[in-house]
């Protein structure tokens, strides 16, 4: 089974449409959406409804911290610079839409894979997987061979040997990586809607569970239009500049 792994759409319609078209060209069996569908971008209603439609079609959908922040009883601790866009986003969504997105599960299992937005060792508190230590913590907390997370906004791949030795790889775009059965793996496909590695092209990945092959993809899209939509919505200009520069 081929899984299309999309994370951190962040209300970016232009990036989401481009990635979805690319993924369909590549071919996959099931979409896996790893959270943070709203906030930062100018099209939260469109993006939320895109995710809902994918769920109706059989996609696996989990909750991110920005999605969770719409819940008045949230465990998400959002930084002060996030609050203007979050408040604007909240005003765009209906009560029913907010109820749907905040009720999404924190984790999901798909065969040998466990998925969550931030991590799987404490998914409700949104700790970043910033390096080998955090990756190993999640892998030790799970019995699954493959773990997939979002939250970091840039592609990452970590592994853990049977002896407990951890390591990492720097993924190369469009180059399939064979994930050895002698190791356990944690992969972060990067952000569809707000990449932060200096490359504005949208990120996603496809994982083949039959061959244990993972391929990271970058998809150029009309980020100038996405940035202009942010400005027209009256959102902070820094959010538009991030889309332009991929930072």
Residue pairs with C-beta under 8 A, 6 or more apart in sequence:
1 29
1 30
1 110
1 111
1 208
1 209
1 210
2 27
2 28
2 29
2 30
2 206
2 207
2 208
2 209
3 28
3 29
3 30
3 31
3 32
3 110
3 113
3 206
3 207
3 208
3 209
4 23
4 26
4 28
4 30
4 31
4 32
4 204
4 205
4 206
5 32
5 34
5 115
5 148
5 187
5 189
5 204
5 205
5 206
5 207
6 16
6 19
6 20
6 23
6 31
6 32
6 33
6 34
6 189
6 192
6 204
7 33
7 34
7 35
7 36
7 64
7 117
7 149
7 150
7 151
7 188
7 189
7 190
7 191
7 192
7 204
8 34
8 35
8 36
8 64
8 150
8 151
8 153
8 190
8 191
8 192
8 193
8 194
9 15
9 16
9 33
9 36
9 37
9 41
9 47
9 50
9 51
9 192
9 193
10 36
10 37
10 38
10 39
10 40
10 41
10 47
10 66
10 191
10 192
10 193
10 194
11 37
11 38
11 39
11 40
11 41
11 42
11 43
11 44
11 46
11 47
11 89
11 193
12 40
12 41
12 43
12 47
12 192
12 193
12 194
12 202
12 226
12 243
13 41
13 42
13 43
13 46
13 47
13 50
13 226
13 229
14 221
14 222
14 223
14 225
14 226
14 229
15 192
15 193
15 202
15 219
15 221
15 223
15 226
16 47
16 50
16 192
16 193
16 202
17 221
18 202
18 219
18 220
18 221
18 222
19 192
19 202
19 204
19 217
19 219
19 221
20 50
22 204
22 217
22 219
23 31
23 204
23 206
23 217
26 206
26 217
28 206
30 58
30 59
30 60
30 110
31 54
31 57
31 58
31 59
31 60
32 59
32 60
32 108
32 110
32 113
32 115
32 148
33 51
33 54
33 55
33 59
33 60
33 61
33 62
34 62
34 64
34 115
34 116
34 117
34 148
34 149
34 150
34 189
35 62
35 63
35 64
35 65
35 66
35 67
35 104
35 116
35 117
35 118
35 150
35 151
36 64
36 65
36 66
36 67
36 117
36 150
36 151
37 44
37 47
37 48
37 51
37 64
37 66
37 67
37 101
38 44
38 47
38 48
38 66
38 67
38 70
38 89
38 93
38 101
39 66
39 69
39 82
39 85
39 86
39 89
40 66
40 85
40 193
40 194
40 230
40 235
40 239
40 242
41 47
41 193
41 194
41 226
41 229
41 230
41 239
42 226
42 229
42 230
42 232
42 233
42 235
43 229
44 89
44 92
44 93
45 92
45 93
45 97
47 193
48 93
48 97
48 100
48 101
51 59
51 61
52 100
54 61
55 61
60 108
60 110
60 115
61 104
61 108
62 104
62 105
62 106
62 107
62 108
62 115
62 116
62 117
63 101
63 102
63 104
63 105
63 106
63 117
64 117
64 118
64 150
64 151
65 76
65 78
65 117
65 118
65 126
65 151
66 76
66 78
66 82
66 86
67 101
67 102
67 104
68 74
68 75
68 76
68 102
68 126
69 76
69 78
69 82
69 86
70 86
70 89
70 90
70 93
70 98
70 101
70 102
71 98
71 102
74 102
75 124
75 125
75 126
76 126
77 126
78 86
81 236
81 238
84 235
84 236
85 235
85 236
85 239
88 233
88 234
88 235
90 98
93 101
106 116
106 117
106 123
106 124
107 114
107 115
107 116
107 120
107 123
108 114
108 115
108 116
109 115
109 144
110 209
111 209
112 144
112 145
112 146
112 209
113 144
113 145
113 146
113 147
113 148
113 207
113 209
114 120
114 142
114 144
114 146
114 147
114 148
115 147
115 148
115 149
116 123
116 147
116 149
117 123
117 126
117 149
117 150
117 151
118 125
118 126
118 127
118 128
118 129
118 149
118 150
118 151
119 126
119 127
119 128
119 129
119 134
119 137
119 138
119 149
119 151
120 138
120 141
120 142
120 147
120 149
121 127
121 137
121 138
121 140
121 141
121 142
126 151
127 134
128 134
128 151
128 152
129 135
129 138
129 149
129 151
129 152
129 156
129 158
129 186
129 188
130 152
131 168
132 158
132 166
132 167
132 168
133 166
135 156
135 158
135 160
135 166
135 168
135 186
136 158
136 160
136 164
136 166
138 147
138 149
138 186
139 147
139 158
139 160
139 166
139 184
139 185
139 186
140 160
144 184
145 181
145 184
145 185
146 179
146 184
146 185
146 186
146 187
146 207
146 209
146 212
147 184
147 185
147 186
147 187
148 186
148 187
148 188
148 189
148 207
149 186
149 187
149 188
150 188
150 189
150 191
151 188
152 188
152 190
153 190
153 191
153 194
153 195
153 196
153 197
154 188
154 190
154 191
154 195
154 196
154 197
154 203
155 171
155 188
155 189
155 190
155 197
155 203
155 205
155 216
156 168
156 171
156 187
156 188
156 190
157 168
157 169
157 170
157 171
157 177
157 185
157 186
157 187
157 188
157 214
157 216
158 166
158 167
158 168
158 169
158 185
158 186
158 187
159 166
159 167
159 168
159 169
159 179
159 180
159 183
159 184
159 185
159 186
160 166
160 183
160 184
160 185
160 186
161 167
161 182
161 183
162 182
162 183
169 177
171 177
171 216
172 216
173 216
173 217
173 218
174 215
174 216
174 217
174 218
175 215
175 216
176 213
176 214
176 215
177 213
177 214
177 215
177 216
178 211
178 212
178 213
179 185
179 212
179 213
179 214
180 212
181 212
185 214
187 205
187 207
187 214
189 203
189 204
189 205
189 216
190 197
190 203
190 204
190 205
190 216
191 202
191 203
192 202
192 203
192 204
193 202
194 242
194 243
195 201
195 202
195 203
195 246
196 242
196 246
196 247
197 246
198 245
198 246
198 247
199 218
199 246
200 220
200 223
200 243
200 244
200 245
200 246
201 218
201 219
201 220
201 221
201 246
202 218
202 219
202 220
202 221
203 216
203 217
203 218
203 219
204 216
204 217
204 219
205 214
205 215
205 216
205 217
206 214
206 215
206 217
207 213
207 214
207 215
208 214
223 243
223 244
223 246
224 244
226 243
227 240
227 241
227 243
227 244
228 240
230 237
230 239
230 240
230 243
231 237
231 240
241 247
